[in-house]
Each structure stands twice: as C-alpha cells, then as structure tokens.
Amino acid sequence: MLELHKAIWRGWKGFSHKLMAAQNAVLMAGVYCFAITPVALFFKLTGKRLVQPPAIDPNAESYWEKRDDEPFDMDKAQRMF
C-alpha cells in the first residue's frame, strides 16, 4: 500500500511541477500584456522618458572620475558605507 501511495505522490509532484510552469508562463504573459505594455505605450505616445541620458561633452577627454585611494584595512572592510 505504501508503494502505491509513493507512486501516486511522485506522479502528482511531476504533474504539479508542469502545471506550475504553465501557470507561471500565463501569469507572466498577463503581467507583461496588462501592466508593462500600456505604460510603455503611454510613454511612447507622450514622448516622455523615464531615464534621461547623461549630457555628452564632445570635447571631454574622458569621463573617468578620480578618487582618493585610501589604504584598505579591516575596519574599512567591515564598514560597508
């Protein structure tokens, strides 16, 4: 009897994982179609941008920012910010 229950359980687990994968695909497609697409179309039609590109200076030699190199020690490693 126990072997029958184990076999049924393994079958159910396999079926539920396949069902979960299909459900996930449907939900993600729904989120994309009903949430992301309308917002993107709104911004495209109004011409607004969420992220403004940085101003480019054609005369700039480099955009590299110099920083002061402090010696690395254990106190600095333990302090993230």
N, C-alpha and C positions, 0 to 999 in steps of 0.2 A: 504494500500500500504506500509505503514511504517513497519508493522509487517512482510510482505513478505521480505522486504529488510533486516530486522533484522535476520530473519531465514536464509536467504541466507548468510549473513555475518557470523553467528555462524557456519554454515556448512563449509564455506570457511576457517575459522580460525581452525576448527578441522582438516580439510584435510591438511592445510598448516603445522600444527604442526607435523602431522605424516610424511609428506613429508620431513620436515626439519630433523627429527630424522633419517630417512633412508639416506638422503643425508649426514648427519654428519657421520654415520657409514661407508658409502662408502668412504668418503674423508679421514677419519682417517685410514682405512684399506689401502688405497692407499699410504698415507704418510708412514705408517709402512713398507709396502712392497717395496716401491721405494726409500726410503730415509734411514731408520734406518737399514733395513736388509743388504743392500750392505756394509754399513760402518761396521757393526758388523762382517760380513764375512771377510772383508778386515783385520780387526784387529785380528780376529781369525786365519786366514791363515798366517799372517806375524808374529804372536806371540807377537805383541806389546800390551801394557796395557796403558789405559788412566789414571788409578788411581793406583799408587804404594802402596801396603800395608805398614804400618809402620814396622820398624825393631823391632823384638820381642827379648827382652833380657830374657832368661830363668832364669837368676839369679836375676832379679829385684823383689823386694818385692812388689812394687806397681807402677802403672803409674800415680797415683794421683799427681797433681801439686799443691803445696801450694801457696796460695795467701794472700796478706795482706788485712785483713778486715778493711776497712775504715768505719768510722761511716756514717750511712745513714741519709742524711738530704735533705731538699727541693732543695737546689742548685744542689746536685748530681742527684736528681730525674728529674729535668728539663733539665739537660745536659746529652744527650744520650751518647755522645762519649767523 
